[in-house]
Amino acid sequence: MFLTKLAWGLAVLLLASGLVTWVAAHWDDWGNGAKFALAQGAVLVSAGLAWLFRRRAGGWGHDLGVPAALTGLAAVATGGLLALIGQTYQTGADPWQLFALWTVLIIPWVLAVRSVFLSVLFVVLLNTALYLWIDVARLDWFGRGSTTQTLLALAVNALLLLAAETIWRARRDPWRILPRVAGIAVGFFMGMQVLEGDFLLGLILFLALYAIYHYRRPDLLIMSLASFGAYGALSMLIIEYAGNAFLLIVVVIVGLGLGLLRFLQQQVIHWRRTQGSVWAADAAHAASTVAGTTETRVKAALGVQADAGLPAHDTAQADSIALQDTDEHHPWYLRLIKLFLYLLLPLLVLLYLAISLDLSLEALGVLGGIMALASPALFAKAHTVQSRDLVGGWVACALLLLSVPIVEARYPWPPEISALLALVISTVLYRLAKGQFVLRMLLVLWALAAIEFLVVERLFERWTTLPYWVLELPAALMFFGALLLGHFQLRGERKPHFWLPLFWSLLLVSQLHLASAGALFYSMPFWGESRPYLTATGFLLAMAPVAILAFYWRAWREQTRVFGIALLGVAALCAVWTPYPPLALALSWILVAYAWRYLSLLAVAVVMGLFCLWRLYYILNISLLDKAELLLATGLGCVVFAYLGQLSRKPAGVGTVLQAPPKGVVVSVLLGTVLVLGVANVAIVQKERILRDGQTVLLELAPVDPRSLMQGDYMSLNFALSQSLSALSWSLPKAAQAKMDAQQWVLVGVQLDEHKVAQLKGVYLDLDGQERLWNDAGPVAEPDEVMRLRMRRHRNNWTPGTDAWFFAEGSADRFDAARYGEFAVVEDGQSLLRAMLDKDRQAIQ
């Protein structure tokens, strides 16, 4: 069952990534009609398959069910379709309207299908639209536009959080993913208020969020987020009012940081005292009521973890460790907060020492060595939480002091000696740092960074000149080291805390090492002129999932045929992805996490897989179209293997009735599909009419080149007309200027010369009930043959409907000669960018 669901999950993920990459490729081999047909077909086929599978695999009421997954794929395909329309008709790079429309169109699916993925996608899309909207909106209700927009976004997310805690509670969400995502979004916009200078308001909001979740619906993650946000707001408030009293700032912020650590530790202790017995009872009840399969046991643990917010392997020990306060038992988000404070607080101390005492790098290194030598004695004396935190900060400070001269090569001995000293110091302190997971991870990461940096830097002058196998080899060693360590030490319910920091450090560093290398060495579909660049190490990494699946075969022995299909499918997938090992590593950790019953590892492995796909999008040595073909082909292959695996499962017993989904769900999914396709086709028809009937207008421009995630490569355009309009807005009378600043769209009057190049004549404003043309001299008579052109506000500038020109990957050089943009403009002022023209006003092909 797990392998079949894993195949379905990989299929949906790869197909969604392939669709986005295919849209971004902006290839010219097919016409617009064929592209739109294919993109709409992706939406229709996904929704249609979800309808066909509506009676299977949990139906639409189960997140891991096939229909829910396929509906999620249809929602992602909707975004690809909208991005394709924006790309084809040159309507701008990543506008907030695209994400807002995407959010609205998937509402029927979000409301009808009981899928946490769809709900989270809705929240993410809505917040993306809000974040982009803040850049262009011009509201001034509180005297500051940015504060108004941020507070509105905060209010929207507060309503979403309220809905997630009330209306959505009936949905199956044992992880509490949706309310936590909504809570993080609320915290994000509270943080934006702080960054905009509203320190006191941000502090009050964070404290209110903490109070609500402390007294009304306890959730340790959101409470920790609110506490950390309040600490940041209070620190900024202190910095603002402390002036130049740097010593006071350092003392107060460090003291508040230590107080925050203590406060969060007390929250964990209190949480376990009040909730631990409930978790244990729930776990026992789940174990006694569900079937005794491996998967259901994992699900039971997962459900118990949902309310706890703790690592899965800790929930069974909740009663026995209720009074312990070491960070080895803390959830991941508390560890991240502690890691941040361990880096921030010593850095503040170091800055004060460097500024006030004017110490050289060598002196700082000597000071760090003295602090490191004194650390064992301090560890021996540390018996309380506060003292252990102080020693942890002391050690982190020593590491920073010792690292500065190493990086600058200021020590008088060879760098190999520095690497050896780092290894010895980190090993000794690792053994002494009992009960401090975060500090031990810092020590391991410090040792790995020192050894790798110094040794490799000794062999090669610059990291950028390293061959790929040099980056691949240490990552492989760390990966196989983590795998062996986990196999011998971390399997089973009880996991020795001594080895956990070393395991996680090796795992994360190896995965990030390969993902950051950024190499993919073949061309699709048949590798063209280049062949895969393979090494023995890369091959072992790529084929690791096959070996892991075969080694832990006994866990799936009761499903022989499913396992055989899964083994064949994993081997085929790894063979295709051999030139890009990071994806294979992420798949390896997913399989290992399930085999070891390690839920935290499973969650991190999924995140690493998503990161690898994101990183793949920006690897430039093969084209986006090649990547899209690779992703789509492997995604379809996963669909085939998932379907075969599902057919090969033992049939349901006699008399088993497949539950039909509620009719309302079916109707809502169908209506949502019709809505998406209807809106898309109406938009296509409208834009084709503008291109067909619009009058030709040329605008001078100045291009630069970025890349959009959803829509591919483009030139960012800055029109001369936009600059003229901005200059005009500053010279208008105050009343006209205020009227113009309050609008998101304005109509301008332009006059065409003999080459159809537009020249600004004024802006149309309605100040006294009558619309007139205004220029820097005030209202003027409308000249003959003046056209109306609609301009929209984009950040602090004005643009004629678009600020970008999308082109196929690799075509940027052709558009370096662009000097004009050719627009089609209809009577009401709407416009679409048709083509880019050179200095002779000839279209660039």
N, C-alpha and C positions, 0 to 999 in steps of 0.2 A: 504493500500500500504506500509506504513512504517513497519507494523508488518511482512508482507511477506518478505520485503527486510532485516529486522532484522534477520529473520529466515534463509534466504540464507546466510547472512554474518556470523552468528554463525556456520552454517553448514560448510562453507569453512574453518573458523578459527579452529574449533574443529577437522575436518578431517585432515587438514595440521599438526596440533600439534600432533594428534594421529599417523600420518605416521612417523614423525620425531622420536617420542618416541618409536614406534614399531621397527624402524631400530636400534635405540640405545640400545634396549633390548638385541640384539644379542643372541636370543634364539636358542637352538640346536634341538628342536623337529622336525623342518622341515629341509629338505635338501636344498642345495644351489639352485637347480633348482626351487623348489617350492617358495623359497623366491624371486628369481629374477622374476619369473612369476607374483607373486603378486605385486611387486614393479612396474614392467613394466605395469601390468594391471591397476594400479592406474593412471599412465600417460595416457594410452590409453583410459580408461573409462572417465576420466575428459575431455580430448580433444574431445572424441566422444559425450559426453553429451553437451558440448559447441556447437558442430556442430548441434546436434538435436534441441537445443533451440535457434539457431542463429536468428530466426525470432521473438523471444519473448523478452519482458522485456528490451527493449532498445537495444538488439542485442550486437554486439561487439563494438559499438560506444559509449557505456555508462558505466561509471565506476560502477554504482550500478546495471547494468544489469546482468542477470544470466549468459549469455555466457562469458562475461568478467571475472566474478568471477570464473567460472569453468576453464577458461584458466589460471587464476592466480593459481588455485589449481594444475593444470597440471605442471606449472612452479615450484611450491614448491615440487611436487612429483618428478620432475627431480632431484632436489638436494638430496632427499631421496634415489633415485635409485643410484646416484653416490656415496653417502656415504655408501650404502650397498655394492657396489662393493669394495670400499676401505677397508671396515671393513672385508669382506669375504676373501680378498686376502692380508690383512695385509700390506697395502701400506702406512701407516703412519697416525698420528693423526693430523687432521685439516691442511693438506698441502695447500699451496696457489694454487697448480695446480687444486685441486678439485673445488675451488670457481671460478677460472679462466675458467675452462671448463664449469662449470654450467652457468657462464655469457655468454659464447659464444653460448651455445646450445639454450638459450631462446631468442636470438636476433631476429629470424623470428617472434616470437610472439610479442615481444616488438615493432617491426617496424609496424606490421600489425594491431594489436589490439589496439584500442584507450582506453587504460587503464592506469590511473595514477599509480595504484598499481603495474602493471608490470614494468612501467618505473622506479618507485622508487625502486622496488626489484632489477632491473638491476643495478642501481647506488650503492645500498648497497652491492650487491655481488661483484661488480667490486672493490669497495673500501676495502672490506674485503680481496680480493685477493691481492690488492696492499699493504695493511698493513702487511700481512703475507709475501709477497715477499720481503719487505724491510729488514726483518730479515735475509734472506738467500742470497740476491743479493750481488755481489761484483763488484760494479762499482766505479770508482775513477776519474771522469772527472774533478772535481774541487778540487782535493787534499784531499777530505774527502768523504768516501763512503756513509755515512749516508745522507749527504747533497745532493749527486747526486740522490740517490733513492727517497728522499722526494721531490725534485724538479721535478722529472719525474712524480711522483704521483700527484703533484700539477698541472703540465701541463695537464695531462689527465683529471683531474677534471675541469680545466679551460675550456677545449674543451667541456666537457659535459655541463657546465654551459652556454657556448655560444650556444650550440645546444638547450638547454632548453629554452633560451630566443629568439631563432630565428625559427628553424625548428619545435620545439614542440609547439610553441605558437598557431598553428592552432588547437591543440587538446583542448578538453574541460577540463580546469583546473582552475576553478574560484578561488580556494584557493591558487593558485601559489605554490602548494606543491612541484612539481618537481624542479623548479629553486631554491626554498629555500633549499631543501635537497642538491642539488648540491652546492649551496652557502655555506651551513654548512660544506660540505666535503672540499671545498676549504679553508675555515677558519680553519678546523681541521689540514690540512697539513701545513698551514702557522704557526699555533701554534706549530706543531712539529719542524719547523725550529727554532722557538724561544727556545723551550726546548733543542734543540741540540746546543744552544749557539750562533746562528746567530741572535742576537738581532736586529742589524741595518737592516739586510735584511728583517726580519720579520716585523719590523716597516714600512719599505718602501712598502712591499707587502700589508699590511693591509690598509695603507693610499691610495694606488692605488685602492684597491677594493672599498673603501668608495667613492673615487672620481668618479669612473665609475658609481656606482649606484646613486650617488647624481646628476650627470649631464646628464647621458644617460637614465637610466631606474630606476626611484626612487622606492625603496623598503625599508620600514622602518626597517624590520627585518634584512636584510643583512647589511644595513647601521649601525644599532646598533651593530651587531656582529663585523663588521670591526672596529668600534670605540672602543669597549671593547678590541679587540685583540691588537689594537694600544696602548691602555693604558697599557696592560700587557707587551708588548714588550718594551715600553719606561720605565716602572718601572724596568724591568730586566736590561736594559741598564744603568740606574741610579745606581742600586745596584752594577753592575760590576765596574763602574768607581768611585763610592763614597768611596770604600774601607771600613775602619773601622768607618767612620763618621755615626754612627747609628742614631743620632738625625737628621742629615741632611736627611738621607734616610726616616725616619718616616715623617718628615715635608713635604718633596717633594711628597712622594707617597700619603699621606693623602690629600694634596692640589690638586694633580692631580685627585684623586678620587672624591673630591667634584666638581672639574671642569668638570669631565666627567658626573656627575649627572646633573649639570646645562646644559651642552651641549645637553644631550639627551632630557631633558625637553623642551629645545628650539626647538629641531627637531620635537617633537610632536606638539608643538604649530604651527610651520611653516607648518607642514604636514596638519594639520586640516584647517588652513587658506586657503591653496592652493587647497586642495582636498575635503574638507567637502561638498561644494555645489554640486560637481559632484556626491558624494555618495548619497546625498539626492535626486537628480534628478533621478539617476539610480534606487533607491529604489521605488520612485513614479511610474516610468515607468514600473518596474517589477510588481508592485502591480496592475497596470491597465491593463496589457497585459496578465497575466497568469490567469488560473482558480483560483477561490477563495478558494481552499481547504487549509487546514492547512499545508499540506506538501509543497505545492508550495510556500506558504508564507515563510516557513522556508528556502526553496531553494533560494528564492529571496534575503532574508537577507544574506544567506551564500555567494551568488555571490557578493553582495556588500562588504561583509567583506573581500573578497579575496584580493582586492587591498589595502584595508585599513590596514590590519594586526591588527585590533582592535577587542575586544570582540563584539559579535553580538548585545548585548543589548545596546551598545554605538553608533552604526552607525546611528540610527534614531535621535540621539541627537547631531549629529556632529556640526551643525550650532550653537546651543545654548551653547555649551561648548567649542567653538573653542578657546576662550581666556583663559580658565582655565588651570592651570598647575599643578594640584594635581595628585599624582600617582594613585588615584582612577579611573582615566580615561585612564591610560596607558595600552598598551597591555601586555600580560603575559611575554614576553621575557624581556621587560624593567623592569618589577617588579623583575624578577630573577636577573638581573644585579644589581638592587638596593639592593636586599636582600644580595647578595654576598658582596657588598661594605659595607653594614651595619654590616656585620660580620667581614670582613677583617680589615677595618680601625680601629675600636675600639680595635681589637685584637693587632694590631701593637702598638697602644698607651699603652695598658696594658703591653705588653712585655717591652716597654721602661721604664715604671714606675717600673715594677718588677725588671728589671736589674739595672737601675740607682739608684733607691732609696732603693732597697733591702727590700721591704715591705713584711710583713708576710701575710698569708691568712686572718687572722682576720682583719688586717689593710685594706686590699683590700675590705673586706666586709663592713667595716665601711665607707670607701670612696664611695663605691657603694650606700650605704644607703643615704649618704649626697647628692649624685648626684640625686638620685630618689626623695628626698624631694624637691630639688631645681627645678625639672622638671616642675611642674605646673606653677611656675612663668616664666620660660623660654617659655613655650607654650603661655602664655598670651602676651608675648612681640614679638612673632614670627609672622610677617605679610607678609614676602616675601618668595620666594621659597628657597633662600639660607639659610635664618634663620631657616626655617622649616627643611631643610636637616641637618643643624647643630644640632638642637634640637633632631632630630631623631637619629643621631649618638651618641649624649650625652646619650640618653635613652638606646640605644643598649649597650653602654659601661657600664652603670649602671647595666643593667641586667647581663652582663658577670661577673662583680665584685661581685654582690650579689650571683651568682650561684656557684662560686668556693668554698666558705666556706660551702654552703649547701651540695654539692656533697661530700666534705671531712668531713662532720658532725663536723664542727669546732664551730658552734654557741653553746652557753651555755644553750639554752632552748631546749625543746623537738622538734622533727622534725615536729610535727603537727602545732606548732606555725609558723615555717618557711613556711609551705604550706599555712596557713591562711594569713600571711603577703604577700606572693607572689600573692595570689588571690586578696587581697585588693589593692596592688600597681598596678597590671595589670589592674584591673577594673577602677581605677581612671585615670590612664594614657590612657587607651583605649578611655574613654569619651573625653579626652582632645586632643587626636591626630587626629584632624579633617583634612580630606583630605590626610591622610597618610595610605594607604592600607597596605603597606609592614610592617610598624612599628606596626600597629594594629595586623597583623598576628603574628609577633614576640611576642607580648605581650600575645596573646592567647596561642600560643605554649608554651611559658615559664610557664604560669599558669598551663596548662594541664600537662606538664612534671613534674613540681614541685609537684603538688598534687598527681599524679599517682605514681611517683617514691617514694616519701616519705611515702605515705600511704601503698603502697604495700611492700616497703622495711621494713616498720615497722612490717608487718605481716609475711613476709617470709625473710629468711636470704639471699637467692640468687635467682636471676631471673631464673636461669636455673632449679631450683627445683619447679617452679610454676606449678600447674596443669593447664590444658588447659582452664578450665572454668574461672579461675581467669583472664587470658588474654582476654577471650571472653566477659566477663561482661562489663568492661569499654568501649570496642569497640562498643558493642551493645548500650550502653547508649549514646555514642557520635553519633552513626549512627541515632538512632531514634530522638535525639535532633536536628541534622542537618536536618532531614526529616521534622520535625514539623516546624522548623524555616523557611525552604524554602517554605513549603506549605502556611504559613500565611504571609510571607514577600516578597518572591522572585518570585512569579508567575506574569505573565504579562510583559509588555514592560519595565516599569520603576521599577528598583530594588533599594531599599534604600541602599545607600553605607555604612550606619552605621552598618548594619548586615552582609554585604558580607564577611569581614575578619573572623568573628566568624563562619559563615557557612562553608567557605572553610577550615578553620583549623579543625573543627570537622569532616568534610568529609574526608580529607586526613589522619588525624591521625587514625581514625577508620579503614579505608581501609588498611593502612600500618600495623596497629596493628595486624589485623587478618592474613594478608598475611605473616608477619614475624613469626607468631606463628608456621607455618609449620607443620600442622597435617592433616593426612588423615587416617581414622581409619577403613578401611575395605579392604578385599581382593576380587578380582574379580575371576570368574564371578558371583559366588553365595555366596560371603562373606566368604566362606571356614570355617575355624575354628574360626575366629574372627568376632564379630558383630560390627555394627556401634556404635561408642561411641558418643552418642548424649546428649545434654543438652537442657533444655527448651529455653535458650537464643539462642543456635545454631540453633534450629529448627525455631525460629521466624526470625532469620537473613536469613536462607536459603529460607524460604517461603515468604520473603518480596516482591519479584517481582510479585508473584501472587496477593497479596493484593494491590499492587500499580496499576497493570493492571486493577483489578476489580474496584478500587476506581475511577480511571480516565476513566472509561468505556465510559462516555458520549462523550469523544473526538472521539471515533470510532463508535458511535451509528449507523451511516449510513451503516456500514459494519458488520452487526450482525453475519453472518456466519463466516466471517474471524476472527472476534473477538473471537467467541466461540472456533474455532480451535486454535487460538493463546493462549487463556487462558488454554486450555487443554495441549498444548505443553509446555508452561512455567511451569505449575504445574508438568508435568512429568520430565522436565529437572531439576527443583529444587529438586524434590524428589530424583533423582539419585545423585545429587551433594550435598545433605544435609550434609555429613561429611566434606565438604570443603566449608564453607560459603563465602570466599572472591569472588569467581566467581559469586555467587548470588548477592552479594553487587554491583559488577560492573554492572551486568545486571539491578539491581534496579535503579542505577543512569542513565543508558541509557534511561530507560523508563520514569523516572522522568524528565530528561532533555528535552525529546520530549514533555511531557505533559506541562512543564513550558515554553516552547519556549526558552530554555537557551542553546545556541549553545556552549558556552565555557565549560559548564558542560558536554555536549555530547562528546566533544573532550577529556576531561580529563577522562571520564568514559571509553572510548575505550582504552586509554593508560593504565588505571588501569586494565582492563581485560587482556590486553597483558602481563602486569607485573605479574598478578596472574598465568597465564599459564606458564610463565617462571619460576616462583617460584615453581610451582607444579612439574616441571621437576626435581628439586633438593631435593624434600622431600623424605626421604629415608626409611620411615616406611612401604611403600608398593613398590613392584617392578615396574620397568619400563614397563614390559609387562602388568601388571595389569592396570597401568595408560593408556597405549596405548589402551587396550580393552575398558576402560571407555570412553576415548576421541572419539574413532572411533564409538562406539555404540551410544553415544549421538549425534555425528555429523550426522550419518545416520538418527537418529530420527528427527533431525532438517530439513534434506532434505525432509523427508516424510511430515512433517507439513508445510514446505514452499511450497511444490508442491500442497498439499491439499488447502492451503490458496490461492494460485494463481488460482486454478481451481474454487474456490468458489467466486471469484470476479465477479462482474457483467460483462457479455460479452460486447464486443465492439459493437457499433451501426451498423446498417445495412449500408453496403457500405464501411465500414472501411477496408482499405487495409493494410495488414502487410507488412512492407517494408523489402525486401530481402537485405541481406548484400552484399557489393561488392564482385565480384568473386575473386578479388585479395586477399581479407582477408581470404576467405575460403581456397584458394590454399596455402596461407602462413601458416595458422594454420595446415593444413594437412602436408605440407612439414616440418614444425617444429617438428611435432610429429614423422614423419619418421626419421628425423635427430637424435632426441634424442634416439629413440629405436635402430637405426642403430649403432650409436657411442657406446652405452652401450653394445650391443651384440658383436661388434668387440673387445672391451676391454675384455669382458668375455672370448672370444675364445683365445685371445692372452695370457691371464694369465693362462688359463687352459693348454695351450701348454707348458708354462714354468714349471708349476708344474709337468706335465707328463714327459717331456723330460729332465728336468734339472738334473745336477749331485748334489748329496748331499754334502753339506758343513756345518760344525758346527763352530759357533762363540761363544766365551765366552761372557757373559753379566752380567749386574748389574741392577736390576729392581727397579722402584718406581711406585706409583699408583695415577693417577688423573682421571677425567672424561671429555670426549669430549661431546659437546652439540649435534653434529650431529651423532656421531658414538658410544656413550656409554662408558662403563668402559674399561680401558686399562692399561697396564703397559708401562711406559716410559723406553726404553731400552738404555743402554750405553754399547757399545761393546768394548772389549779389543782391537780388531783390529782397531777401530776408534781412540782409544788413541794412539796406535802405529803409525798410519798414521799421526796424529797431531804432535807427537814427531819427526817423520821423516821429516815433512815439515820444521821444525825449523832448522834442521841440514843440509838441502840441500844447495848447492851453491846459491848465490843471484839470478842469472839468472833463475835457476830451481825453486827456491822458488817463484819468481815473476810470472813465468808461471803458477805454480800450484794455486797461489792465485787468478789469473784472471779467473779460470775455475769454473764452477758450478758442473761439473762431471769430475771425473778422473777414469782411469783404474789402478788397482793395481794388482801386481803379488802375489799370495799366494800359499803356498805349504802345502799339507795335510799330517798330520802324520798318524800313523796306525789307529787312531780312527776317521779320517776324520776331525780333528780340524785344522782350517786354521791358518797358521803362515805367517806374512807379510814378503815378500822378496824385495819389492820395489814398485815404482810407475812409470807408463809409461808416458814419457814426450817427446814432439817433439820440440827440440830447434834449430836444424840445418837442418830441412827437413827430418829427419829420426827419427822414434819413437824408443826410447830405454828405458830399465829398469834402473831407478835411485834409489840408496840408499844413505846413508850418506857418502859413499866413492866416489860418482859420478856415471857415467854410468857403468854398469856391464853387463857381459854376462848373458843371460837368463838361469837359471838352468833348468835341466830336470824336466818334470812333473809339470810345473808351470801353474796354472789356472789364468784366468783373471776374476776379479770381479769389477763391476762398483760401485763406491762410490759417493754419492752426498753430496754437502755441505748443512748442516742444522744449521743455526745460526753460531756458532763458532766451529762447530764440523763436522765430516764426518760420514755418515751413509750408510749402504749397502741397500739402497732402502726404508728402513723403520726405524723408531725409536720407534715403539710401537707394542704391541701385544694386540689385542682386545679379550675380553672374555665376556661371559654372566654375567649379574649382579649377584653378590653373589658368584662368583667363584674365587675371588681374593686369598683366602687362599690356594687354590690348587697350585697356581703358585708361592707361596713363595719359593718353593724348586727349581725353575728354575735356571739353571746354564749355559745352552747352548741354542742357537737358531739354528734350523735346516733350512737351506736354500736350495732351488732348483736353481741352477745356469746354464744358457745356455752358448753357445760358445761366444757370444758377450759380456758377463759379466753381463747381466741382471739377477736379482735374485728376488725370492719371499720367504717370510718366511713361512715355512710349519708347524712347531710345536715347542713347547718349551720342552726342555729335562732337566732332573734332573742331579745330579752329576754323576750318573751311565750311563748317556746318554740314558735314557729311556724316551719315550714320556709321557708327563703328560696329562692324559685324563680328 
